[in-house]
Amino acid sequence: MSLPLNPPFRADHVGSFLRPAYLIEARDHHAKGEITADELRRVEDRAIAEIVKFQEDVGLKSITDGEFRRTYFHVDFLRRLGGVSSGEPVAVQRSDGKTELAPPVISVVDKVRHVADIQRADFEYLQGRLSPGSVGKVAIPSPTMLHFRGGRAGISARHYPELDPDFYDDVARAYGDELKSLAAAGCRYVQLDDTNLAYLCDARMRAAATGRGDDPDELPHRYARFINKVAAHKPEGMVLAIHLCRGNFKSTFAASGGYEPVAEALLAEMNVDAYFLEYDDDRSGDFRPLRFLPKGKIAVLGLVSTKFGELESKDDLKRRIDEAARHVPLEQLALSPQCGFASTVHGNDIAVAAQRDKLRLVLETAREVWGDG
């Protein structure tokens, strides 16, 4: 069985990487007004050139900019949409002594619209650093992020007295404009990062959704329709993937629970090409929900943790892939780390060298399972 020449690849990854110390320092200097935005961007350019080389040297075909121009995986993008207002996430101390990221207040205060290209210039720089055969991937937050955290109360009733269809259509059109601008720059691989569908697998968060006036059984189907509205704008030749995340701030997590509550809506109803699913520990449940995956789509199994440096056993990874293949054909599966190594600028509790070891493990295991191509 050969490795595919188009994304998602049998050995893939979610996209974020640990920031080098000099980049973090430059971002701090910029926040204090000690360097200009242009000076910061030149430092980012240097760091991105290095992380591109790192990924290619490891052997990856899917290449990102490491999200090195962002502080948070979602806020930096969403606040650049017209009609969206956002505060900053807040780090809070948990009862177990670890730090957890409290989500920012993201509010829709006007009609949502695409007022300017958001990722195009960043992608063009990435594209210019790629070697032949590498495919640049851009990760952007899922549009569901504009609804789930605040629910109806977080969306202007004056501008959207009814959410359906106007709010969903406006957001989809804004996302569609961004996808088209990326496609015009040569991008053919985009990943939507979605925490909310994964959160709807967690009993606590399902209860919170009920408390906001939403039905946690209905929401997954509504979100599938919402993302389908975005997918309807997808330019021809672009691969659109979705990554479900259960929380990844500084090696912590926010949600638990198997995918069964959202599986049918996610896999059978959503018109995306691939699914990056976290399966790095027992919190993610078993592989039975994969039975809903239609022919022609790929489930990328996030079996390798990015939270901790301990290296997984290759034999264990192969065993788990075999378990997944009982529910969906092997040719519809791929392998990746469970999330990025740094969903925020703070990064996970893992060494830079461990990033390389984890990615090489993914590549070696994929080659042994699916062949060399």
C-alpha positions as CSV (number, residue, x, y, z in Angstrom):
1,M,0.0,0.0,0.0
2,S,1.6,3.3,-1.1
3,L,1.9,6.6,0.6
4,P,-0.4,9.2,-1.0
5,L,1.1,11.9,-3.1
6,N,-1.5,14.4,-1.9
7,P,-2.5,15.5,1.6
8,P,-3.3,14.2,4.1
9,F,-0.2,12.1,4.1
10,R,0.1,8.8,5.8
11,A,2.5,10.5,8.2
12,D,1.1,14.0,8.9
13,H,1.0,16.5,11.8
14,V,-1.2,19.2,13.2
15,G,1.1,22.0,12.6
16,S,2.4,24.1,15.6
17,F,5.9,23.9,17.0
18,L,7.8,25.1,20.0
19,R,9.0,28.7,19.5
20,P,12.7,29.3,19.7
21,A,13.7,31.5,22.7
22,Y,14.9,34.4,20.4
23,L,11.4,34.6,18.9
24,I,9.6,34.7,22.2
25,E,12.0,37.4,23.3
26,A,11.3,39.4,20.2
27,R,7.6,39.1,20.7
28,D,8.0,40.4,24.3
29,H,10.1,43.3,23.0
30,H,7.4,44.2,20.5
31,A,4.7,44.0,23.2
32,K,6.7,46.6,25.2
33,G,7.1,48.8,22.1
34,E,10.9,48.2,22.0
35,I,10.9,46.9,18.4
36,T,8.5,47.6,15.4
37,A,6.1,45.2,13.8
38,D,8.4,45.0,10.8
39,E,11.4,44.1,13.0
40,L,9.3,41.4,14.7
41,R,8.3,40.0,11.3
42,R,11.9,39.7,10.2
43,V,12.6,37.7,13.4
44,E,9.5,35.5,12.6
45,D,10.8,35.1,9.0
46,R,14.1,33.7,10.3
47,A,12.4,31.3,12.7
48,I,10.0,30.1,10.1
49,A,12.8,29.4,7.6
50,E,14.4,27.3,10.3
51,I,11.2,25.3,11.2
52,V,10.5,24.6,7.5
53,K,14.0,23.1,7.2
54,F,13.5,21.1,10.4
55,Q,10.3,19.6,9.0
56,E,11.8,18.8,5.7
57,D,14.9,17.3,7.3
58,V,12.7,15.0,9.4
59,G,11.1,13.8,6.2
60,L,7.6,15.4,6.4
61,K,5.7,16.3,3.2
62,S,3.2,18.5,5.0
63,I,4.9,21.7,6.0
64,T,3.6,24.6,8.2
65,D,5.1,27.8,9.5
66,G,4.8,26.4,13.0
67,E,2.2,29.1,13.7
68,F,5.2,31.2,14.6
69,R,3.4,34.5,13.8
70,R,0.6,33.7,16.3
71,T,0.3,34.0,20.1
72,Y,-2.8,31.7,20.2
73,F,-4.0,29.3,17.6
74,H,-7.5,30.9,17.3
75,V,-7.7,34.4,18.7
76,D,-5.1,35.9,16.3
77,F,-7.2,34.8,13.3
78,L,-10.8,35.4,14.6
79,R,-10.2,39.0,15.8
80,R,-9.2,39.9,12.2
81,L,-12.7,39.0,10.9
82,G,-15.0,42.0,10.5
83,G,-17.6,42.1,13.2
84,V,-15.7,40.0,15.8
85,S,-14.4,41.3,19.1
86,S,-12.0,39.4,21.3
87,G,-10.3,39.7,24.7
88,E,-7.2,37.7,25.7
89,P,-7.2,34.2,27.1
90,V,-6.3,34.1,30.8
91,A,-4.1,31.5,32.5
92,V,-5.7,30.2,35.7
93,Q,-4.4,27.9,38.4
94,R,-6.1,24.5,38.7
95,S,-6.7,22.6,41.9
96,D,-3.9,20.1,40.9
97,G,-1.4,23.0,40.7
98,K,-1.2,23.0,36.9
99,T,-2.1,26.0,34.8
100,E,-5.0,26.0,32.4
101,L,-6.0,28.4,29.7
102,A,-9.4,30.1,30.3
103,P,-10.8,30.9,26.9
104,P,-11.1,34.5,25.8
105,V,-14.4,36.2,25.4
106,I,-15.0,36.1,21.7
107,S,-18.1,38.2,20.7
108,V,-19.8,38.9,17.5
109,V,-20.7,42.6,17.7
110,D,-21.5,43.4,14.0
111,K,-22.1,41.6,10.8
112,V,-19.3,39.1,10.2
113,R,-17.4,39.8,7.0
114,H,-14.0,39.2,5.4
115,V,-12.4,42.7,5.5
116,A,-8.8,41.7,4.4
117,D,-6.7,38.7,3.6
118,I,-5.6,37.1,7.0
119,Q,-3.2,34.4,6.1
120,R,-2.2,35.0,2.5
121,A,1.1,37.0,3.1
122,D,2.1,34.4,5.8
123,F,1.4,31.6,3.4
124,E,3.3,33.3,0.5
125,Y,6.4,33.5,2.8
126,L,6.0,29.8,3.7
127,Q,5.6,28.8,0.1
128,G,8.8,30.6,-0.8
129,R,10.7,28.5,1.6
130,L,9.5,25.1,0.5
131,S,11.5,22.5,-1.4
132,P,10.0,20.7,-4.4
133,G,7.7,18.0,-3.3
134,S,6.7,19.7,0.0
135,V,3.1,20.9,0.5
136,G,2.4,24.0,2.6
137,K,-0.5,23.6,5.1
138,V,-2.3,26.5,6.8
139,A,-4.2,25.9,10.0
140,I,-7.1,28.2,10.9
141,P,-9.6,28.0,13.7
142,S,-13.0,26.4,13.0
143,P,-15.9,28.7,12.5
144,T,-17.7,27.0,15.4
145,M,-15.4,29.0,17.7
146,L,-17.6,32.0,17.0
147,H,-20.6,30.2,18.6
148,F,-19.8,27.6,21.2
149,R,-18.1,29.6,23.9
150,G,-20.7,32.3,24.2
151,G,-23.7,30.7,22.5
152,R,-26.6,32.9,21.5
153,A,-25.6,35.5,24.2
154,G,-22.2,36.0,22.5
155,I,-23.7,37.1,19.1
156,S,-25.3,40.5,18.6
157,A,-29.1,40.1,18.6
158,R,-29.4,43.5,16.8
159,H,-27.3,42.3,13.9
160,Y,-28.4,38.7,14.0
161,P,-32.0,38.5,15.5
162,E,-32.0,34.9,14.1
163,L,-28.8,32.9,13.8
164,D,-30.1,30.6,11.0
165,P,-29.4,31.3,8.2
166,D,-27.9,34.8,8.3
167,F,-25.1,34.4,10.9
168,Y,-24.0,31.0,9.6
169,D,-24.1,32.2,6.0
170,D,-22.1,35.4,6.8
171,V,-19.4,33.5,8.6
172,A,-19.2,30.9,5.9
173,R,-18.9,33.6,3.2
174,A,-16.1,35.3,5.2
175,Y,-14.3,31.9,5.6
176,G,-14.9,31.2,1.9
177,D,-13.2,34.5,0.9
178,E,-10.2,33.6,3.0
179,L,-10.0,30.1,1.4
180,K,-10.2,31.7,-2.0
181,S,-7.4,34.2,-1.2
182,L,-5.2,31.3,0.0
183,A,-5.9,29.3,-3.1
184,A,-5.0,32.3,-5.3
185,A,-1.6,32.2,-3.5
186,G,-1.2,28.5,-4.3
187,C,-2.4,27.0,-1.0
188,R,-4.1,23.6,-1.5
189,Y,-4.1,22.3,2.1
190,V,-6.1,23.9,4.9
191,Q,-6.9,22.6,8.4
192,L,-9.7,23.8,10.6
193,D,-8.8,23.5,14.3
194,D,-12.0,22.7,16.3
195,T,-12.2,22.3,20.1
196,N,-15.9,22.5,20.3
197,L,-16.9,19.2,18.8
198,A,-14.4,17.4,21.0
199,Y,-15.7,19.4,24.0
200,L,-19.2,18.0,23.2
201,C,-17.9,14.6,24.0
202,D,-17.3,15.7,27.6
203,A,-20.3,15.4,30.1
204,R,-19.3,18.6,31.9
205,M,-19.2,20.7,28.8
206,R,-22.4,19.2,27.5
207,A,-24.0,20.3,30.7
208,A,-22.5,23.8,30.2
209,A,-24.0,24.0,26.7
210,T,-27.4,23.0,28.1
211,G,-27.0,25.8,30.7
212,R,-26.4,28.3,27.8
213,G,-29.7,27.2,26.2
214,D,-28.2,24.8,23.6
215,D,-29.0,21.1,23.0
216,P,-25.7,19.2,23.1
217,D,-27.3,16.4,21.1
218,E,-28.4,18.9,18.4
219,L,-25.2,21.0,18.3
220,P,-23.0,18.5,16.5
221,H,-25.4,18.3,13.6
222,R,-25.8,22.1,13.5
223,Y,-22.0,22.5,13.5
224,A,-21.7,19.9,10.7
225,R,-24.1,22.0,8.6
226,F,-22.2,25.1,9.6
227,I,-18.9,23.7,8.4
228,N,-20.6,22.4,5.3
229,K,-21.5,26.0,4.4
230,V,-17.8,26.8,4.6
231,A,-16.8,23.7,2.6
232,A,-19.3,24.8,-0.1
233,H,-17.0,27.8,-0.7
234,K,-13.8,25.6,-0.9
235,P,-11.8,26.3,-4.1
236,E,-11.4,23.4,-6.5
237,G,-8.3,21.3,-5.7
238,M,-8.0,22.4,-2.1
239,V,-8.0,19.7,0.6
240,L,-10.0,20.7,3.7
241,A,-9.3,18.9,6.9
242,I,-10.6,19.3,10.5
243,H,-8.7,18.7,13.7
244,L,-10.5,18.0,16.9
245,C,-8.6,19.1,20.0
246,R,-9.4,18.4,23.7
247,G,-7.2,21.2,25.0
248,N,-3.4,21.5,24.7
249,F,-2.3,24.5,26.7
250,K,1.1,23.8,28.3
251,S,0.5,20.0,28.2
252,T,-2.9,20.2,29.9
253,F,-6.2,19.2,28.6
254,A,-9.7,20.5,29.0
255,A,-12.1,17.7,27.9
256,S,-12.5,14.0,28.0
257,G,-14.8,11.4,26.5
258,G,-15.0,9.2,23.4
259,Y,-16.2,10.5,20.0
260,E,-19.6,8.6,20.0
261,P,-21.7,11.7,20.9
262,V,-20.5,13.5,17.8
263,A,-19.3,10.7,15.5
264,E,-22.3,10.5,13.1
265,A,-22.5,14.3,12.6
266,L,-18.7,14.7,12.4
267,L,-17.9,11.8,10.1
268,A,-21.0,11.0,8.1
269,E,-22.5,14.5,7.7
270,M,-19.5,16.8,7.4
271,N,-18.2,17.6,3.9
272,V,-14.5,17.8,4.7
273,D,-11.8,15.6,3.2
274,A,-9.9,14.4,6.4
275,Y,-10.2,14.2,10.1
276,F,-7.3,14.6,12.6
277,L,-8.6,12.8,15.7
278,E,-6.9,12.8,19.1
279,Y,-6.3,9.2,20.3
280,D,-3.2,9.6,22.5
281,D,-4.7,8.3,25.7
282,D,-7.8,6.7,27.3
283,R,-9.6,10.1,27.4
284,S,-10.4,9.6,23.7
285,G,-12.3,6.4,24.0
286,D,-12.2,3.5,21.5
287,F,-12.2,3.4,17.7
288,R,-15.8,2.3,17.2
289,P,-17.0,5.8,16.1
290,L,-14.8,5.4,13.0
291,R,-17.5,3.1,11.6
292,F,-19.3,6.3,10.4
293,L,-16.3,7.3,8.2
294,P,-17.5,7.3,4.5
295,K,-15.5,5.9,1.7
296,G,-13.0,8.3,0.2
297,K,-12.3,10.1,3.4
298,I,-9.2,9.8,5.7
299,A,-9.1,9.6,9.5
300,V,-5.6,10.7,10.7
301,L,-5.1,9.0,14.1
302,G,-3.3,11.2,16.6
303,L,-1.7,8.3,18.5
304,V,1.5,10.1,19.5
305,S,1.3,12.6,22.3
306,T,2.7,16.1,22.0
307,K,2.2,16.8,25.7
308,F,5.0,14.8,27.1
309,G,8.5,13.7,25.9
310,E,8.2,10.0,26.6
311,L,8.4,8.2,23.3
312,E,5.6,5.8,22.4
313,S,6.4,2.2,21.4
314,K,6.2,1.5,17.7
315,D,4.7,-1.9,18.3
316,D,1.9,-0.2,20.4
317,L,1.2,2.2,17.6
318,K,0.9,-0.6,15.1
319,R,-1.4,-2.5,17.4
320,R,-3.7,0.5,17.8
321,I,-3.7,1.1,14.1
322,D,-4.8,-2.5,13.7
323,E,-7.5,-1.9,16.2
324,A,-8.8,1.1,14.2
325,A,-8.7,-0.9,11.0
326,R,-11.3,-3.3,12.4
327,H,-13.8,-0.4,12.0
328,V,-12.6,1.3,8.8
329,P,-10.3,0.1,6.0
330,L,-6.6,0.6,6.6
331,E,-6.3,2.6,3.4
332,Q,-8.6,5.3,5.0
333,L,-6.3,5.7,7.9
334,A,-3.1,7.8,8.5
335,L,-0.9,8.7,11.5
336,S,0.1,11.9,13.3
337,P,0.8,13.4,16.7
338,Q,-2.3,14.1,18.7
339,C,-2.0,17.9,18.4
340,G,0.6,20.6,17.8
341,F,3.6,21.0,20.0
342,A,2.6,24.6,20.9
343,S,-1.0,25.6,20.4
344,T,0.0,28.8,22.1
345,V,3.2,30.7,22.2
346,H,3.9,29.2,25.6
347,G,4.5,25.7,24.2
348,N,4.0,22.3,25.7
349,D,6.2,20.7,28.4
350,I,8.4,18.9,25.9
351,A,11.9,19.3,24.7
352,V,12.8,20.5,21.2
353,A,14.7,17.3,20.5
354,A,11.5,15.3,21.5
355,Q,9.6,17.0,18.7
356,R,12.0,15.5,16.2
357,D,11.9,12.0,17.8
358,K,8.1,12.0,17.9
359,L,7.8,13.0,14.2
360,R,10.4,10.5,13.1
361,L,8.4,7.8,15.0
362,V,5.3,8.8,13.1
363,L,7.2,8.6,9.8
364,E,8.9,5.3,10.5
365,T,5.7,3.7,11.7
366,A,3.7,5.0,8.7
367,R,6.2,3.6,6.3
368,E,6.2,0.2,8.0
369,V,2.4,0.1,8.1
370,W,1.5,1.5,4.7
371,G,4.7,1.1,2.6
372,D,7.3,3.4,1.1
373,G,5.2,4.7,-1.8
